Amino acid sequence: RTKVEHDHFEAAKDKVLMGTERKSMIISEHEKLITAYHEAGHALVAVLVPEADPLHKVTIIPRGMALGLTQQLPLGDRYTYPRTYLEANLLVLMGGRLAEESVFGSNSMTTGAGNDLERATELARKMVCEWGMSKAMGPLTFGKREESIFLGKEFARHQDYSEATAVQIDQEIRRFIDAAYKGASKLIEAHGEVLEAIAAALLEHEVLDGED
């Protein structure tokens, strides 16, 4: 090109945020269908939950290690995170697996939600153990972290609490995850037609932006 245009900036931003497109990757039609519903679930919940970051883009073109991606972008920089915002993130993370279940049944669930579940569990753990957002556990932190003075990186987390407390922590993490699962399930059940429409549009266009 003789000049840089808006599309070039958009492509560069997507490459940095979401990874390089892998259009050469061969995916079966069934896997593509599942991915479309999975990402449609994330997108639908992201739009319906007002506390979540605005939806930016949804794609079922493989990028990096993912078969599809739903990208949200905040309206501005965030330096602290309200509990309502964190709970909204948990809802969005649950949306993909629940969309799969609602369409294909629980016996047909795939490994596609593995990263979502890992991120949701880690977020819930931080809410309970680091940010004192669990009423049952109170305004305490659990698990002393060992960091390198020179590298500033976390190397280990020490269990500085009893086994009984560990059981309570696990219960509270489960409570946050279960609440998000139930909340996202209600949203997807109530807007099944919209889920179908988003999935169909993704199968047709492969990429949708937030306005779409």
Secondary structure, DSSP 8 states (H G I E B T S, - for coil): --S--HHHHHHHHHHHHH--B-TT----HHHHHHHHHHHHHHHHHHHH-TTS--EEEEE-S-BTTBS-EEEE--SS--SS--HHHHHHHHHHHHHHHHHHHHHH-GGG--GGGHHHHHHHHHHHHHHHHTS---TTT-S---SEEEE-TTT--EEEEE--S-HHHHHHHHHHHHHHHHHHHHHHHHHHHHTHHHHHHHHHHHHHHSEEES--
